[in-house]
Amino acid sequence: MDSLIARLAALDTCAVSDALDKLGVSGAVVGISVLTGPVKIAGRAVTTKLGAPLPGLPKRHLGAGAVMASNPGDVIVVEHRGRTDVSGWGGLLSRGAVRRGVAAVLVDGACRDVDESRALGLPVFARAAVPVTARGRVAEHSCQEPITFGTVAVKPGDLVIADGSGIVFVDAARAEEIISIAEDISGRERRMADAIDAGKAIGEVLSGDYEDMLKRRES
């Protein structure tokens, strides 16, 4: 695990989202939750874009290119345009992803074979589960090119963290800056939590310092 991913994995999505807020940068995705596997993951994005079947598209099963492009610890991120009527990921892909050491799969839309992915221990985050196949309905438009996930622009190699609160992407070009701010926020919140546990009044703990640490920093 590279050092930035290790530092990101020590945080949670809330601290990273707060750091993005402080910089006025987008990155948090809403409406997607974990369907299988361990909840907390962090890694680098391997991207796939799905859409309607069109002439001239790659002659491979959707998602297969992302699996083959992945290294251990990577996170496959699937642009599925929020579709919940048809699957954008399935069990055989999950099986291949586990063989490659993929840390998790994130789908902006529905997936299927949830029980199989759960049995494999692969974390899959999606908007919904659906049994409907992608065959004849969805095709892969690109692999390892920039995509849009929710409302967030994601490039191959960007960092991503996901847990029970949601998903947050971190632009690789600003990762050091964003993670450093998130670490500061996390440390300050930890000290506030310790003070509450020690019996200090919550109103006193939260007054001033909590709001101050989230004040926006101009980028």
Residue pairs with C-beta under 8 A, 6 or more apart in sequence:
1 9
1 73
4 159
4 175
4 176
4 179
5 42
5 43
5 44
5 73
5 159
7 179
7 183
8 16
8 42
8 159
8 161
8 170
8 175
8 179
9 40
9 41
9 42
9 161
10 183
11 161
11 179
11 182
11 183
11 186
12 40
12 161
12 163
12 165
12 186
13 28
13 161
13 162
13 163
13 165
13 166
13 167
13 168
14 165
15 182
15 183
15 185
15 186
15 189
16 27
16 161
16 168
16 170
16 178
16 179
16 182
17 27
17 28
17 166
17 168
18 182
18 185
18 213
18 214
19 178
19 179
19 181
19 182
19 185
20 26
20 27
20 28
20 168
20 170
20 178
21 214
21 216
22 181
22 185
22 214
22 215
22 216
22 217
23 174
23 177
23 178
23 181
23 216
23 217
23 219
24 216
24 217
24 218
24 219
25 171
25 174
25 178
25 219
26 151
26 152
27 152
27 168
27 169
27 170
27 171
28 152
28 166
28 167
28 168
28 169
29 108
29 149
29 150
29 151
29 152
29 166
29 167
29 168
29 169
30 150
30 166
31 127
31 150
32 106
32 107
32 108
32 125
32 126
32 127
32 150
32 166
32 167
33 125
33 126
33 164
33 166
34 123
34 124
34 125
34 162
34 163
34 164
35 111
35 114
35 117
35 118
35 124
35 125
35 126
35 129
36 114
36 117
36 118
36 122
36 123
36 124
37 104
37 117
37 118
37 121
37 122
37 123
37 124
38 121
38 123
39 123
39 162
39 163
39 164
40 162
40 163
40 164
41 75
41 103
41 104
41 123
41 161
41 162
41 163
42 75
42 103
42 159
42 160
42 161
42 162
43 73
43 74
43 75
43 103
43 104
43 159
43 160
44 73
44 74
44 75
44 157
44 158
44 159
44 160
44 172
45 74
45 75
45 76
45 77
45 154
45 155
45 156
45 157
45 158
45 159
45 160
45 169
46 66
46 69
46 70
46 74
46 75
46 76
46 77
46 102
46 144
46 156
47 66
47 76
47 77
47 78
47 79
47 142
47 143
47 144
47 145
47 146
47 147
47 154
47 155
47 156
48 62
48 63
48 65
48 66
48 76
48 77
48 78
48 79
48 140
48 142
48 143
48 147
49 79
49 140
49 141
49 142
49 143
49 145
49 147
50 62
50 78
50 79
50 80
50 81
50 88
50 109
50 134
50 138
50 139
50 140
50 141
51 81
51 138
51 139
51 141
52 138
52 139
53 136
53 137
53 138
53 139
54 139
54 141
57 139
57 140
57 141
58 65
58 140
58 143
60 140
61 93
61 140
62 88
62 134
62 138
62 139
62 140
63 76
63 78
63 88
63 89
63 93
63 140
64 93
64 96
64 140
65 140
65 143
65 144
66 76
66 78
66 143
66 144
67 76
67 93
67 96
67 97
67 100
67 102
68 100
69 143
69 144
70 76
70 97
70 100
70 101
70 102
71 100
71 101
72 100
72 101
72 102
73 101
73 102
73 103
74 100
74 101
74 102
74 103
75 102
75 103
75 104
75 105
75 106
75 160
75 162
76 97
76 102
76 104
76 105
76 106
77 106
77 147
77 149
77 154
77 160
78 88
78 89
78 105
78 106
78 107
78 108
78 109
79 108
79 147
79 148
79 149
80 88
80 107
80 108
80 109
80 110
80 138
81 108
81 109
82 108
82 109
82 127
82 150
83 109
83 110
83 138
84 109
84 110
84 127
84 128
84 130
85 110
85 130
85 132
86 109
86 110
86 130
86 132
86 133
86 134
86 137
86 138
87 110
87 111
87 112
87 113
87 130
87 131
87 132
87 133
87 134
87 138
88 107
88 108
88 109
88 110
88 111
88 126
88 134
88 138
89 105
89 107
89 111
89 112
89 124
89 126
90 111
90 112
90 113
90 133
90 134
91 112
91 113
91 116
91 117
92 113
93 105
94 105
94 113
94 116
94 117
94 120
94 122
94 124
95 116
95 120
97 105
97 122
98 120
98 121
98 122
102 122
103 123
104 122
104 123
104 124
104 125
104 162
105 111
105 117
105 122
105 123
105 124
105 125
106 124
106 125
106 126
106 149
106 160
106 162
106 167
107 124
107 125
107 126
107 127
108 127
108 149
108 150
109 126
109 127
109 128
110 126
110 127
110 128
110 129
110 130
110 132
111 117
111 124
111 126
111 128
111 129
111 130
112 129
112 130
112 131
112 132
112 133
114 124
114 129
117 124
123 162
125 162
125 167
144 156
145 156
146 153
146 154
146 155
146 156
147 153
147 154
148 154
149 167
149 169
150 167
152 169
154 160
154 169
155 171
155 172
157 172
158 169
158 170
158 171
158 172
159 169
159 170
159 172
159 175
160 167
160 168
160 169
160 170
161 167
161 168
161 170
162 168
170 178
170 179
171 178
181 217
184 213
185 213
185 214
188 209
188 213
192 205
192 206
192 209
192 210
195 205
196 202
196 205
